[in-house]
Amino acid sequence: MPSATFFRLPEEKRQRLIDACWEELTQVRFADVSINRIIAAARIPRGSFYQYFEDKEDLIRYLLEDLRQYFTTLLRNILVEAKGDLFALPLMAYDRFISQKGHTDPMLTLFIQLLTLNKGMDLQSFIGSPQGFIGERQHFLSDPLWEVIDTAKLRQSNREYADQVFHLACAVLGFAVVETLQCQAQDPARTAQIREMTKIRMDLLRYGGAAAGYEEVIT
């Protein structure tokens, strides 16, 4: 975490440093981040950087935690608005991330750039709860989100089950967002089609795809 000195910086200087850090992280892989380029862009002495952060790994952890908190707060607010309905989350989040005019949430754009540059980035560690475990496995569903879920809307009310539903819901949302960003420039009208497909996929998750009364024993 940053030192107390960092948080005592004047707002303009602190924001200039953060902007320079994000600029670097969205241009190169984590392994190739250069402190020299950051301090040049932020116009601060090298020694000052090490008064704020231990090293570049400390800086990266801080920025990723800030990003994680942003998405956690956003998804929590959506869940509160949806009265705890996990199945409503992806479509409502999609509408927040992708506007009808084709604008994309700037923090989402940052996140997509990080994923693109850093193949194999551990999404479970990024999104999940740092202190929540199921046996030895980390919760994908973090504590602030779990607290506002209406478990009466789920077939099972335990956290493990909610965790799996949330995992699938995030997969539907992530696929829709990536597909939209890939085709937005060439075919803006495709956004409405992707949104409709997202709704269909969440209906399948909510209600299942089998015909009423159909049963099959899996052996």
C-alpha positions as CSV (number, residue, x, y, z in Angstrom):
1,M,0.0,0.0,0.0
2,P,1.1,3.6,-0.6
3,S,2.8,5.4,2.3
4,A,1.1,8.1,4.4
5,T,3.3,10.6,2.5
6,F,1.5,9.7,-0.8
7,F,-1.9,10.5,0.7
8,R,-0.7,13.8,2.1
9,L,0.3,15.0,-1.4
10,P,-1.6,17.9,-2.9
11,E,-4.5,16.6,-5.0
12,E,-3.1,17.9,-8.3
13,K,0.3,16.2,-7.7
14,R,-1.2,12.9,-6.5
15,Q,-3.6,12.8,-9.5
16,R,-0.8,13.6,-11.9
17,L,1.2,10.6,-10.6
18,I,-1.8,8.3,-10.7
19,D,-2.6,9.4,-14.3
20,A,1.0,8.7,-15.3
21,C,0.9,5.2,-13.6
22,W,-2.3,4.3,-15.4
23,E,-0.9,5.5,-18.7
24,E,2.1,3.2,-18.2
25,L,0.0,0.2,-17.1
26,T,-2.3,0.5,-20.2
27,Q,0.7,0.5,-22.6
28,V,2.9,-2.4,-21.4
29,R,2.6,-5.6,-19.5
30,F,3.0,-5.6,-15.7
31,A,6.5,-7.1,-16.1
32,D,7.6,-4.3,-18.4
33,V,6.3,-1.4,-16.3
34,S,9.0,1.3,-16.1
35,I,9.4,3.6,-13.0
36,N,11.6,5.9,-15.1
37,R,8.8,6.5,-17.7
38,I,6.2,7.0,-14.9
39,I,8.3,9.6,-13.0
40,A,9.1,11.4,-16.3
41,A,5.4,11.7,-17.2
42,A,4.5,12.7,-13.6
43,R,7.4,15.2,-13.4
44,I,8.6,14.0,-10.0
45,P,12.1,12.9,-8.8
46,R,12.9,9.2,-8.7
47,G,13.5,9.5,-4.9
48,S,10.0,10.9,-4.4
49,F,8.4,7.8,-6.0
50,Y,10.0,5.5,-3.4
51,Q,8.7,7.8,-0.7
52,Y,5.2,6.8,-1.9
53,F,5.6,3.2,-3.0
54,E,8.0,0.4,-2.1
55,D,8.4,-0.7,-5.7
56,K,6.4,-1.1,-8.9
57,E,4.7,-4.2,-7.5
58,D,3.4,-2.1,-4.6
59,L,2.1,0.5,-7.1
60,I,0.4,-2.2,-9.3
61,R,-1.3,-3.7,-6.3
62,Y,-2.6,-0.3,-5.2
63,L,-4.0,0.5,-8.7
64,L,-5.6,-2.9,-9.1
65,E,-7.2,-2.7,-5.7
66,D,-8.6,0.7,-6.6
67,L,-10.1,-0.7,-9.8
68,R,-11.5,-3.7,-7.9
69,Q,-13.2,-1.5,-5.4
70,Y,-14.7,0.5,-8.2
71,F,-16.3,-2.5,-9.8
72,T,-17.4,-4.0,-6.4
73,T,-19.1,-0.7,-5.5
74,L,-20.8,-0.5,-8.9
75,L,-22.0,-4.1,-8.9
76,R,-23.2,-3.7,-5.3
77,N,-25.2,-0.6,-6.2
78,I,-26.8,-2.5,-9.1
79,L,-27.7,-5.4,-6.9
80,V,-29.3,-3.1,-4.4
81,E,-31.3,-1.5,-7.2
82,A,-32.3,-5.0,-8.4
83,K,-33.4,-5.9,-4.9
84,G,-30.7,-8.5,-4.6
85,D,-31.6,-10.4,-7.9
86,L,-28.4,-12.0,-9.2
87,F,-30.1,-12.9,-12.4
88,A,-30.9,-9.2,-13.2
89,L,-27.3,-8.2,-12.6
90,P,-25.7,-8.8,-16.1
91,L,-28.2,-6.9,-18.1
92,M,-28.3,-4.0,-15.7
93,A,-24.5,-3.9,-15.6
94,Y,-24.3,-4.1,-19.4
95,D,-26.5,-1.0,-19.6
96,R,-24.2,0.8,-17.2
97,F,-21.0,-0.2,-19.0
98,I,-22.2,0.3,-22.6
99,S,-24.4,3.3,-23.3
100,Q,-27.0,3.5,-26.1
101,K,-24.7,6.0,-27.8
102,G,-21.8,3.6,-27.8
103,H,-19.8,5.1,-24.9
104,T,-18.0,2.7,-22.7
105,D,-17.4,3.1,-19.0
106,P,-13.8,4.5,-18.7
107,M,-12.8,2.2,-15.9
108,L,-14.0,-0.8,-17.9
109,T,-11.9,0.3,-20.8
110,L,-8.9,0.4,-18.4
111,F,-9.7,-3.1,-17.2
112,I,-10.0,-4.5,-20.8
113,Q,-6.6,-3.0,-21.7
114,L,-5.1,-4.7,-18.6
115,L,-6.6,-8.0,-19.6
116,T,-5.4,-7.7,-23.2
117,L,-1.8,-6.8,-22.2
118,N,-1.6,-9.4,-19.3
119,K,-2.7,-12.7,-20.7
120,G,-3.7,-15.1,-17.9
121,M,-4.5,-12.4,-15.4
122,D,-6.1,-14.1,-12.4
123,L,-9.7,-12.8,-12.5
124,Q,-10.7,-14.7,-9.4
125,S,-8.1,-13.0,-7.3
126,F,-9.1,-9.7,-8.9
127,I,-12.8,-9.9,-8.4
128,G,-13.0,-12.3,-5.5
129,S,-13.1,-11.6,-1.8
130,P,-9.6,-11.6,-0.3
131,Q,-10.7,-13.2,2.9
132,G,-13.5,-15.4,1.7
133,F,-12.8,-19.1,1.2
134,I,-14.8,-22.2,0.4
135,G,-12.4,-24.9,1.7
136,E,-9.2,-23.7,0.1
137,R,-11.0,-21.9,-2.8
138,Q,-11.5,-18.2,-2.9
139,H,-15.0,-16.8,-3.2
140,F,-15.7,-15.3,-6.6
141,L,-18.6,-13.5,-4.9
142,S,-17.0,-11.0,-2.6
143,D,-18.5,-10.1,0.9
144,P,-20.0,-6.7,-0.1
145,L,-21.9,-8.4,-2.9
146,W,-23.0,-11.4,-0.9
147,E,-24.4,-9.1,1.8
148,V,-27.0,-7.6,-0.6
149,I,-28.1,-10.8,-2.5
150,D,-31.7,-12.0,-2.0
151,T,-31.1,-15.7,-1.5
152,A,-34.9,-16.3,-1.7
153,K,-34.5,-15.8,-5.5
154,L,-32.1,-18.7,-5.7
155,R,-32.8,-22.5,-5.7
156,Q,-30.4,-22.9,-2.8
157,S,-29.7,-20.1,-0.3
158,N,-26.2,-21.0,0.7
159,R,-23.2,-18.9,-0.3
160,E,-21.5,-21.7,-2.3
161,Y,-24.5,-21.9,-4.6
162,A,-24.8,-18.1,-5.0
163,D,-21.1,-18.0,-5.8
164,Q,-21.6,-20.3,-8.8
165,V,-24.6,-18.3,-10.0
166,F,-22.5,-15.1,-9.8
167,H,-19.7,-16.8,-11.6
168,L,-21.9,-17.7,-14.5
169,A,-23.6,-14.3,-14.5
170,C,-20.2,-12.6,-14.8
171,A,-19.3,-14.9,-17.7
172,V,-22.4,-13.8,-19.6
173,L,-21.7,-10.2,-18.8
174,G,-18.0,-10.4,-19.8
175,F,-18.8,-12.2,-23.1
176,A,-21.4,-9.5,-24.0
177,V,-19.0,-6.6,-23.1
178,V,-16.1,-8.0,-25.1
179,E,-18.2,-8.9,-28.1
180,T,-19.7,-5.3,-28.0
181,L,-16.3,-3.7,-27.9
182,Q,-15.0,-5.8,-30.7
183,C,-17.8,-4.9,-33.1
184,Q,-18.8,-1.5,-31.9
185,A,-16.6,0.5,-34.4
186,Q,-17.7,-1.6,-37.4
187,D,-21.3,-2.2,-36.6
188,P,-22.8,0.1,-33.8
189,A,-26.3,-1.5,-34.4
190,R,-24.9,-4.8,-33.1
191,T,-25.1,-3.5,-29.5
192,A,-28.9,-3.9,-29.4
193,Q,-28.6,-7.5,-30.7
194,I,-25.9,-8.3,-28.1
195,R,-28.1,-6.9,-25.4
196,E,-31.0,-9.0,-26.5
197,M,-28.8,-12.1,-26.5
198,T,-27.6,-11.3,-23.0
199,K,-31.2,-11.2,-21.9
200,I,-31.9,-14.6,-23.5
201,R,-28.8,-16.1,-21.9
202,M,-29.8,-14.8,-18.4
203,D,-33.3,-16.2,-18.9
204,L,-31.8,-19.5,-19.6
205,L,-29.7,-19.3,-16.5
206,R,-32.7,-18.2,-14.4
207,Y,-35.3,-20.7,-15.8
208,G,-33.2,-23.4,-17.5
209,G,-33.4,-24.5,-21.1
210,A,-35.3,-27.8,-20.7
211,A,-39.0,-28.1,-21.6
212,A,-41.4,-28.2,-18.7
213,G,-41.7,-31.7,-17.3
214,Y,-38.6,-33.0,-19.2
215,E,-36.3,-35.0,-17.1
216,E,-33.1,-36.8,-17.9
217,V,-30.9,-38.9,-15.6
218,I,-27.2,-38.1,-16.1
219,T,-25.1,-41.2,-15.4
